[in-house]
Every structure is written in C-alpha cells, then in structure tokens.
Amino acid sequence: MIRQGKLIAVAAVAVSLAAVTGIAYAQSDSLRWEPCPDGGAPLECASVAVPMDWRQPGGPTVALKVARLPATGKRMGAVFANPGGPGKSGVRSLPAMARKFGAEVRESYDIVSWDPRGVGDSAPLSCPPAADAEFARLGVPDSVAERVRYEHVTARWARDCRAQSGPLFDHVDTLTNARDLDRLRELLGEPKLNYAGFSYGSRIGLFYADLFTGRVGRMVLDSVVDPTSDEADFVAGQARAAEQAFTDYQASCSSRAGCPLSDMTVKQARAWLAPLLRQDAELNGLLPNILRQPATWPSLDELLGELRAGEYQPGGEADGSEVATHAVNCLDLPDHRAPAQIMAEARRAATRYPLFGRMMAGSVVCTEWPVPPAYHPHRITARGSSPILVVGTTHDTATPYEWAVSAARSLTAGRLLTVRGTGHVAYGTNACATGLLDRYLMTGALPAAGTVCPSA
C-alpha cells in the first residue's frame, strides 16, 4: 500500500424548548459585537451559546464565533454566508466571501458568517497526535483484506478523536448546524433568512429550507451538494467532477506557454500521471484542489513541470481540518457497505476515473463511524418557501452540475441558473452570474427560467 497523506468563551443565553418546536424566541437576547478587524476588513465578532444537543435545549451549550462586515450604506438587513467545507471557518473566510457580493449588496446588507460547531473558534474537534499520525500513514486499500484493516484503523482513529473532543463530536451534523443558523438569524432580528451558501454551504441552506421552510428569505445556493446522496454517491460525483476538471485543464494547455503537458494527449497525460498518484496519495489529494479553479491552473503547470523533471517535493502537513470534515460528512452521508462491496466499486471507479477514482472510492471512512448518521438522504422540496436560486456550473470541478439540476427540480420554488464553463462556485468569478445573483438579493427578482450565463 502507499502512504496516504491527509486529504481532503460561552455567552449566557436563555434557551427554551421553543427553539426546537419553532415557537419564536424571547426578544431579550442580544449579541455583543466587538471589533475584530481582519486585514483591511472592519469585521465585528461576537460569541453565541447554542444547545450542544437541540433535543435537550436546557442542557450543555457550545459557543459559536460569529462575525459580520457591517453594511456600508443604508442597511436593509443581513445576508448570512457559508464558504463551504465542511471543516472551513466562516469567520476567517468572511473577507474573501464578502468580495463576491457587488457594491450595492455590500452597501445594503451586513454580510455575516460563523464558524460552524466543531470548526475554527467554535469548540474545534481534535484528535490525539498519535491517532492522527497512524491515520495519516494509512494507504489506499487495494484488496478486501487491506480494506478491513483500513476500517479497523479509521474506526480506532475516530473513537480516539471522539474521546478527546468530548460530547460535541456527536452533534456536528448539518441538521444541527441549520438549527444553529436559525438561532443566529433570530438574534440578529432578521424575520427571514437571507443566505448565500457555496459548495457545502448549499447543504446547510437546503437543510435549513427543509426544517424552516417559512423562514426562508432570499437564498442563493451555488455549486450544490445533492441532498439525496449517501457517501457512495457523494464520492462518485466528486471523482467524476475532478476527472472532468483534469480533462478541461489538459484541453487548455495550448493556451498557456508554461503548461508541461502540451506535448501529450489527455490519454497520454493520464497514463503518465496515474502511476505517480498511486505512489504518492498526497498528490492525489492535492491535485483536485488545484484543479478546482482555472485561475490556479498555472500553479498546477508548475507542480506537474516539477514532476516531469523529477524535482517535486511534498508540500508538508495538511491544515488540520480533516476530523471536522469527516465528522460532518459521516453524520450527513450514511454508508453501510461491506468491505467487499467498497473494493468492487473502487475497482470500477479506477477504470472509469483513472486519476482519482481509486483513491476517492477506496478511502471512504464512514462505514465504521462511531456515531450513527443524523440525516436520511431525501429529496428536499421546501414546499411553501420563498424562491430559492440554485446555481450550477456545467463543468463544476467538485460538485457536478447534475446535482444542481436535481436540487432545483426538487425544490417547489427552485430556480436554476446555469453557468457554462469550468470551475467551482460562479458567484464572484462569472460576471453574468454575479450580476443576476446581486439583483436577486437586492430586489428578489429571479433570472428568467432557463437562463444560461456564458463562460466568463
């Protein structure tokens, strides 16, 4: 087997059972905002206590860190935003997310984000260093026996992380995050939730619409994660998207003087690269991330050039977010497959997606997760909600376009905006889409049915 690199202050708040049943909260609660500037962004931050388990609203709490970038003009309200992940800090991402919105939106709305529970400064999950090290040394299984051992090690790693992280480990699922978001909406005095969710952030938005249909305001979901997916569906879709991204990257080589694969066909490039990825899974985890945006493809040119010259050096440690990523996904994406079934599907994925299929399909971790799933995949209709604007890029490099199409069709008030091109998240990168999304947030006016934005 090959070495597998790592992939992919409590505020006192009175909470009652009304939080769970949907009855309005008392309006005596408030947030204490304090300056927390980030670079040139004049952010304000606060801490909010929410129930660790929303089924026990009078029990232990967890503190969520929240940040906002105040409106620069006459304020209309707030737009909540989540950058994706799971495992990504919304607070640290807020300055970059805010730049996606047009000037008129920034003048009229506070842009608000938060660190989801278990992430960033919201009681982050953690693991014992020895357990993390053993998990990092795992290889991508090549046989049923190796898969069985893989599951034993990942299960032990997850149990050790659970023991160190404490009871919050069991309550970081996205349904719970959606309940947290509704609490934040209430505390900010917003009668309905205006929201922009990117990638994994779309899952939060969809789950929110499923739970709190009547509280949906102007909601934008860009690069959608399919709510009908289990873990097998999810990783298959990501492998397909990453493989298509490499095809698009290779096709663009002739337009960049620094592309080191311009003398190869796509088939030849895959034949050269696939064995290298099998030898170093750190590369296999790194490449899909660099492929996600055409703007970063010149850095991929450099990396692949180093590989061809035999000069590539590993980049070092991962960012430490992996336990939160897996903990959320395993609570959201059920997986009850046996080792033999997983290996059979990994072999098929390796044939269909030669670069990324084997690694993504064979290294799933949710089958032996110590906490049962909190979500049962299903179509989300959100019947009776305000219109929800769903954005899908035809060659999305992480969440396939078909997921956006399916989600928009399932939503009773869904409207699909198609963006032609390659990349992940169109808002802020595609001028046509950005203008239409800004107009929707400002006026509530949806793009006409069937609208297609050309590539930027």
C-alpha positions as CSV (number, residue, x, y, z in Angstrom):
1,M,0.0,0.0,0.0
2,I,1.1,3.6,-0.5
3,R,1.2,6.3,2.2
4,Q,-2.0,8.3,2.4
5,G,-1.5,12.0,3.1
6,K,-4.2,13.9,4.8
7,L,-7.0,14.5,2.3
8,I,-9.2,16.0,1.7
9,A,-15.9,31.7,25.7
10,V,-19.5,30.9,26.2
11,A,-22.1,33.6,26.3
12,A,-25.1,33.1,28.6
13,V,-28.2,32.8,26.6
14,A,-31.6,31.6,27.8
15,V,-32.9,28.8,25.6
16,S,-36.3,27.1,25.8
17,L,-38.0,24.2,24.2
18,A,-39.5,26.7,21.8
19,A,-36.2,26.5,19.9
20,V,-36.9,23.0,18.8
21,T,-40.7,23.4,18.2
22,G,-40.3,26.5,16.1
23,I,-42.1,28.9,18.5
24,A,-40.4,32.4,18.5
25,Y,-37.6,33.1,20.9
26,A,-37.9,35.8,23.5
27,Q,-36.6,39.1,22.1
28,S,-34.5,39.9,25.2
29,D,-31.4,38.2,23.8
30,S,-28.7,40.3,22.1
31,L,-25.3,40.0,20.6
32,R,-22.3,41.9,21.9
33,W,-20.3,42.9,18.9
34,E,-16.6,43.8,19.3
35,P,-14.1,44.9,16.6
36,C,-12.1,42.1,15.2
37,P,-10.5,43.5,12.0
38,D,-9.0,41.2,9.5
39,G,-6.5,42.9,7.3
40,G,-8.4,45.8,5.7
41,A,-11.8,44.4,6.6
42,P,-13.5,46.1,9.6
43,L,-15.1,42.9,11.0
44,E,-17.1,42.7,14.2
45,C,-17.2,39.5,16.2
46,A,-19.5,38.0,18.9
47,S,-20.0,34.7,20.7
48,V,-23.3,32.9,20.8
49,A,-24.2,30.0,23.1
50,V,-26.4,27.3,21.5
51,P,-27.5,23.9,22.8
52,M,-25.0,21.2,22.2
53,D,-28.0,18.9,21.5
54,W,-31.1,20.7,20.2
55,R,-33.2,17.9,21.6
56,Q,-32.1,19.0,25.1
57,P,-32.3,22.8,24.9
58,G,-31.7,23.1,28.6
59,G,-28.5,21.0,28.6
60,P,-24.9,21.9,27.9
61,T,-24.1,24.6,25.4
62,V,-21.4,25.3,22.8
63,A,-20.1,28.7,21.9
64,L,-20.2,29.7,18.3
65,K,-18.0,32.5,17.0
66,V,-19.9,34.9,14.6
67,A,-18.6,37.7,12.5
68,R,-20.1,40.4,10.4
69,L,-19.0,43.0,7.9
70,P,-21.4,45.9,8.5
71,A,-23.3,47.4,5.6
72,T,-21.5,50.5,4.3
73,G,-24.7,52.4,3.4
74,K,-28.4,52.4,4.3
75,R,-28.9,48.9,5.9
76,M,-31.6,46.6,4.5
77,G,-30.8,43.7,6.7
78,A,-28.2,40.8,6.8
79,V,-27.1,38.1,4.4
80,F,-25.6,35.1,6.0
81,A,-22.9,33.3,4.1
82,N,-21.0,30.0,4.4
83,P,-17.8,29.4,2.3
84,G,-18.1,25.6,2.1
85,G,-16.1,22.7,3.6
86,P,-17.2,21.1,5.8
87,G,-14.4,22.0,8.3
88,K,-13.9,25.5,7.0
89,S,-14.0,28.6,9.1
90,G,-16.7,31.1,8.0
91,V,-15.2,33.8,10.2
92,R,-11.7,33.6,8.6
93,S,-13.3,33.3,5.1
94,L,-15.6,36.3,5.6
95,P,-13.4,39.0,4.0
96,A,-13.0,36.8,0.8
97,M,-16.6,35.9,0.7
98,A,-17.7,39.5,1.1
99,R,-15.8,40.4,-2.1
100,K,-18.1,38.1,-4.1
101,F,-21.0,40.4,-3.5
102,G,-21.5,43.5,-5.6
103,A,-21.1,47.1,-4.2
104,E,-24.8,47.6,-4.0
105,V,-25.3,44.5,-1.9
106,R,-22.4,45.4,0.4
107,E,-23.9,48.9,0.9
108,S,-27.3,47.5,1.8
109,Y,-26.5,44.3,3.8
110,D,-24.4,43.2,6.7
111,I,-22.5,40.1,5.5
112,V,-22.5,37.6,8.3
113,S,-20.7,34.3,8.8
114,W,-19.8,32.0,11.6
115,D,-17.6,29.1,12.5
116,P,-19.8,26.0,12.5
117,R,-19.7,24.0,15.7
118,G,-16.5,21.9,15.9
119,V,-14.7,24.2,13.5
120,G,-12.3,27.1,13.8
121,D,-13.1,29.1,17.0
122,S,-16.4,27.3,17.7
123,A,-15.1,24.5,20.0
124,P,-13.0,22.8,17.3
125,L,-12.8,19.0,17.3
126,S,-9.4,17.5,17.8
127,C,-7.6,14.2,17.8
128,P,-4.6,12.7,19.8
129,P,-1.4,13.2,17.8
130,A,-0.6,9.5,17.8
131,A,-4.0,8.6,16.4
132,D,-3.7,11.3,13.7
133,A,-0.2,10.0,12.8
134,E,-1.5,6.4,12.4
135,F,-4.4,7.6,10.3
136,A,-2.1,9.7,8.1
137,R,0.1,6.6,7.4
138,L,-2.8,4.6,6.1
139,G,-2.6,3.5,2.5
140,V,-5.4,3.4,-0.1
141,P,-6.6,-0.2,0.1
142,D,-6.0,-2.5,-2.9
143,S,-7.8,-5.6,-1.6
144,V,-10.6,-6.7,0.7
145,A,-8.2,-7.6,3.4
146,E,-6.5,-4.2,3.2
147,R,-9.9,-2.6,3.3
148,V,-10.8,-4.5,6.5
149,R,-7.5,-3.3,8.2
150,Y,-8.2,0.2,6.9
151,E,-11.6,0.2,8.6
152,H,-10.1,-1.0,11.8
153,V,-7.6,1.8,11.9
154,T,-10.1,4.5,10.9
155,A,-12.6,3.3,13.4
156,R,-10.0,3.5,16.2
157,W,-8.9,6.9,15.0
158,A,-12.5,8.2,15.1
159,R,-13.1,6.7,18.6
160,D,-9.9,8.4,19.8
161,C,-10.9,11.7,18.3
162,R,-14.4,11.4,19.9
163,A,-12.8,10.7,23.3
164,Q,-10.6,13.8,23.0
165,S,-13.2,16.1,21.5
166,G,-15.9,15.2,24.0
167,P,-19.7,15.0,23.5
168,L,-19.7,17.7,20.8
169,F,-18.3,15.1,18.5
170,D,-21.7,13.5,18.2
171,H,-23.5,16.8,17.3
172,V,-21.7,18.5,14.4
173,D,-24.1,17.3,11.7
174,T,-25.6,19.7,9.2
175,L,-29.2,19.5,10.5
176,T,-27.8,20.8,13.8
177,N,-25.8,23.5,12.0
178,A,-29.1,24.6,10.3
179,R,-30.7,24.9,13.7
180,D,-27.7,27.0,14.9
181,L,-28.1,29.2,11.9
182,D,-31.8,29.8,12.7
183,R,-30.8,30.9,16.2
184,L,-28.3,33.4,14.7
185,R,-31.0,34.7,12.4
186,E,-33.3,35.3,15.4
187,L,-30.6,37.0,17.4
188,L,-29.8,39.4,14.6
189,G,-33.5,40.3,14.5
190,E,-34.0,39.0,10.9
191,P,-37.6,37.9,10.3
192,K,-36.4,35.6,7.5
193,L,-33.0,34.2,6.5
194,N,-31.2,35.8,3.6
195,Y,-28.4,33.4,2.7
196,A,-25.7,32.6,0.3
197,G,-24.2,29.1,0.5
198,F,-21.3,27.9,-1.5
199,S,-20.5,24.2,-2.1
200,Y,-21.0,22.5,1.3
201,G,-22.7,25.7,2.3
202,S,-25.5,24.8,-0.1
203,R,-26.2,21.7,2.1
204,I,-26.7,23.9,5.1
205,G,-29.1,26.1,3.0
206,L,-31.1,23.1,1.8
207,F,-31.3,21.5,5.2
208,Y,-32.4,24.9,6.6
209,A,-35.1,25.2,3.9
210,D,-36.3,21.7,4.8
211,L,-36.5,22.5,8.5
212,F,-37.7,26.1,8.5
213,T,-39.5,26.4,5.2
214,G,-41.5,29.5,6.2
215,R,-38.4,31.4,7.3
216,V,-36.5,31.3,4.0
217,G,-35.9,34.7,2.6
218,R,-33.6,35.3,-0.4
219,M,-31.5,32.2,-0.7
220,V,-28.7,31.6,-3.1
221,L,-27.1,28.1,-3.4
222,D,-24.0,27.9,-5.6
223,S,-22.3,24.7,-6.5
224,V,-24.9,22.4,-4.9
225,V,-24.3,19.2,-2.9
226,D,-27.1,16.8,-3.7
227,P,-29.3,16.1,-0.6
228,T,-30.2,12.7,-1.9
229,S,-26.6,11.4,-1.8
230,D,-25.2,8.9,0.6
231,E,-21.4,8.5,0.9
232,A,-21.1,6.3,-2.1
233,D,-23.0,8.7,-4.3
234,F,-21.1,11.7,-2.9
235,V,-17.6,10.3,-3.6
236,A,-18.5,9.1,-7.0
237,G,-19.8,12.5,-8.0
238,Q,-16.6,14.2,-6.7
239,A,-14.4,11.7,-8.6
240,R,-16.4,12.4,-11.8
241,A,-16.1,16.2,-11.3
242,A,-12.3,16.0,-10.6
243,E,-11.7,13.8,-13.6
244,Q,-13.6,16.2,-15.9
245,A,-11.6,19.1,-14.4
246,F,-8.3,17.4,-15.5
247,T,-9.7,16.9,-19.0
248,D,-10.5,20.6,-19.2
249,Y,-7.1,21.5,-17.8
250,Q,-5.4,19.4,-20.4
251,A,-7.5,20.9,-23.2
252,S,-6.4,24.3,-22.2
253,C,-2.7,23.5,-22.3
254,S,-2.2,25.0,-25.7
255,S,-3.3,28.4,-24.4
256,R,-0.6,28.5,-21.6
257,A,3.0,28.7,-22.6
258,G,4.0,27.1,-19.2
259,C,1.8,24.0,-19.4
260,P,4.2,21.0,-19.2
261,L,1.7,18.6,-20.8
262,S,1.2,20.4,-24.1
263,D,3.0,17.6,-25.9
264,M,0.6,15.0,-24.6
265,T,-3.0,14.0,-25.4
266,V,-5.4,13.6,-22.5
267,K,-5.0,9.8,-22.6
268,Q,-1.2,10.1,-22.6
269,A,-1.3,12.6,-19.8
270,R,-3.4,10.3,-17.7
271,A,-1.2,7.3,-18.5
272,W,1.8,9.3,-17.2
273,L,0.2,10.8,-14.2
274,A,-1.9,7.9,-12.8
275,P,1.1,5.8,-11.6
276,L,2.6,8.8,-9.9
277,L,-0.6,9.4,-8.0
278,R,-0.7,5.8,-6.9
279,Q,2.8,6.2,-5.5
280,D,2.0,9.4,-3.5
281,A,-1.6,9.9,-2.3
282,E,-0.6,13.3,-1.1
283,L,-0.5,14.3,-4.7
284,N,-3.8,12.6,-5.3
285,G,-5.4,14.7,-2.6
286,L,-3.7,17.9,-3.7
287,L,-4.5,17.8,-7.4
288,P,-8.3,18.0,-7.2
289,N,-8.0,21.1,-5.0
290,I,-5.7,22.9,-7.5
291,L,-7.9,21.8,-10.4
292,R,-11.0,23.5,-8.9
293,Q,-10.4,26.9,-10.4
294,P,-8.8,27.7,-13.8
295,A,-7.2,30.7,-12.1
296,T,-4.9,28.3,-10.2
297,W,-4.0,26.1,-13.2
298,P,-0.7,28.0,-13.7
299,S,0.4,26.7,-10.3
300,L,-0.6,23.2,-11.4
301,D,1.6,23.8,-14.5
302,E,4.5,24.4,-12.1
303,L,3.8,21.4,-10.0
304,L,3.4,19.0,-13.0
305,G,6.5,20.5,-14.5
306,E,8.4,19.6,-11.3
307,L,7.0,16.1,-11.6
308,R,8.2,15.7,-15.2
309,A,11.6,17.0,-14.2
310,G,11.8,14.8,-11.1
311,E,12.1,17.8,-8.9
312,Y,8.8,17.6,-7.0
313,Q,9.0,17.9,-3.2
314,P,6.0,17.1,-0.9
315,G,4.3,20.2,0.5
316,G,4.2,19.2,4.2
317,E,1.4,18.9,6.7
318,A,-2.3,19.3,6.0
319,D,-4.3,22.1,7.5
320,G,-5.6,20.0,10.4
321,S,-9.3,20.3,9.4
322,E,-9.8,16.7,8.4
323,V,-11.5,15.4,11.6
324,A,-14.2,18.0,11.3
325,T,-14.7,17.3,7.6
326,H,-15.2,13.6,8.2
327,A,-17.3,14.0,11.3
328,V,-19.8,16.2,9.5
329,N,-19.9,14.1,6.3
330,C,-20.3,10.9,8.2
331,L,-23.3,12.2,10.1
332,D,-24.8,13.5,6.9
333,L,-23.8,10.7,4.4
334,P,-24.8,7.2,5.5
335,D,-22.6,4.3,4.4
336,H,-23.5,0.7,5.3
337,R,-21.5,-1.1,2.7
338,A,-19.3,-4.1,3.4
339,P,-15.6,-4.1,2.6
340,A,-16.0,-6.3,-0.5
341,Q,-18.6,-4.0,-2.0
342,I,-16.5,-0.9,-1.4
343,M,-13.5,-2.6,-3.1
344,A,-15.6,-3.7,-6.1
345,E,-16.8,-0.2,-6.5
346,A,-13.3,1.2,-6.1
347,R,-12.1,-1.0,-8.9
348,R,-14.9,0.2,-11.2
349,A,-14.1,3.8,-10.2
350,A,-10.4,3.3,-11.0
351,T,-11.4,2.2,-14.5
352,R,-13.9,5.0,-15.1
353,Y,-11.9,7.8,-13.4
354,P,-8.2,6.7,-13.7
355,L,-6.7,9.5,-11.8
356,F,-8.9,10.0,-8.8
357,G,-11.5,7.1,-8.7
358,R,-9.4,4.6,-6.8
359,M,-8.4,6.9,-4.1
360,M,-11.7,8.6,-3.6
361,A,-13.8,5.5,-3.7
362,G,-11.5,3.2,-1.7
363,S,-10.6,5.5,1.1
364,V,-14.1,6.4,2.5
365,V,-14.3,6.4,6.3
366,C,-17.9,6.5,7.3
367,T,-18.7,2.7,7.3
368,E,-17.3,2.3,10.9
369,W,-18.0,5.8,12.2
370,P,-18.7,5.6,16.0
371,V,-21.8,7.9,15.8
372,P,-24.9,6.9,13.7
373,P,-25.9,9.2,10.8
374,A,-28.2,12.1,11.8
375,Y,-29.6,12.6,8.2
376,H,-31.5,10.3,5.9
377,P,-30.9,11.4,2.3
378,H,-34.1,12.5,0.5
379,R,-35.4,15.0,-2.0
380,I,-35.9,18.4,-0.4
381,T,-39.0,20.2,-1.7
382,A,-39.3,23.1,0.8
383,R,-42.9,23.5,-0.3
384,G,-44.2,26.9,0.6
385,S,-40.8,28.6,0.8
386,S,-39.7,31.8,-0.9
387,P,-37.9,31.3,-4.2
388,I,-34.5,29.6,-3.9
389,L,-31.9,30.4,-6.6
390,V,-29.7,27.4,-7.4
391,V,-26.5,28.0,-9.5
392,G,-24.9,25.2,-11.4
393,T,-21.7,25.3,-13.5
394,T,-21.8,22.9,-16.4
395,H,-18.2,21.7,-15.7
396,D,-18.2,22.2,-11.9
397,T,-14.9,20.8,-10.7
398,A,-16.1,19.5,-7.3
399,T,-19.9,19.3,-7.2
400,P,-21.3,18.0,-10.6
401,Y,-23.8,20.2,-12.5
402,E,-26.3,17.4,-12.3
403,W,-26.6,17.9,-8.5
404,A,-27.7,21.5,-9.0
405,V,-30.2,20.4,-11.7
406,S,-31.6,17.8,-9.4
407,A,-31.8,20.0,-6.4
408,A,-33.5,22.8,-8.3
409,R,-36.1,20.5,-9.8
410,S,-36.9,19.0,-6.4
411,L,-37.5,22.4,-4.8
412,T,-41.0,23.6,-5.2
413,A,-39.8,27.2,-5.6
414,G,-36.4,26.4,-7.0
415,R,-35.0,28.3,-10.0
416,L,-31.9,27.0,-11.8
417,L,-29.3,29.4,-13.2
418,T,-26.8,27.6,-15.4
419,V,-23.3,28.9,-15.9
420,R,-21.3,27.5,-18.9
421,G,-17.7,26.9,-18.1
422,T,-15.2,25.1,-15.8
423,G,-14.8,26.0,-12.1
424,H,-16.3,25.7,-8.6
425,V,-18.6,28.5,-7.4
426,A,-19.7,31.0,-10.0
427,Y,-20.6,33.9,-7.7
428,G,-17.8,36.5,-7.8
429,T,-16.0,34.9,-10.7
430,N,-18.6,34.9,-13.5
431,A,-19.8,38.4,-14.3
432,C,-23.2,37.3,-15.7
433,A,-24.0,35.1,-12.7
434,T,-22.7,37.7,-10.2
435,G,-24.9,40.4,-11.6
436,L,-28.0,38.2,-11.6
437,L,-27.4,37.0,-8.0
438,D,-26.8,40.6,-6.8
439,R,-30.1,41.7,-8.4
440,Y,-31.9,38.8,-6.7
441,L,-30.5,39.7,-3.3
442,M,-31.4,43.3,-3.8
443,T,-34.8,43.0,-5.4
444,G,-36.0,39.4,-5.1
445,A,-36.2,39.3,-8.9
446,L,-35.2,35.8,-10.3
447,P,-33.5,35.2,-13.6
448,A,-35.9,34.0,-16.3
449,A,-36.4,30.3,-16.3
450,G,-33.8,28.6,-18.5
451,T,-31.2,31.5,-18.2
452,V,-27.7,30.4,-19.2
453,C,-24.7,32.6,-18.4
454,P,-21.7,32.3,-20.8
455,S,-18.3,31.5,-19.5
456,A,-16.5,34.4,-18.0
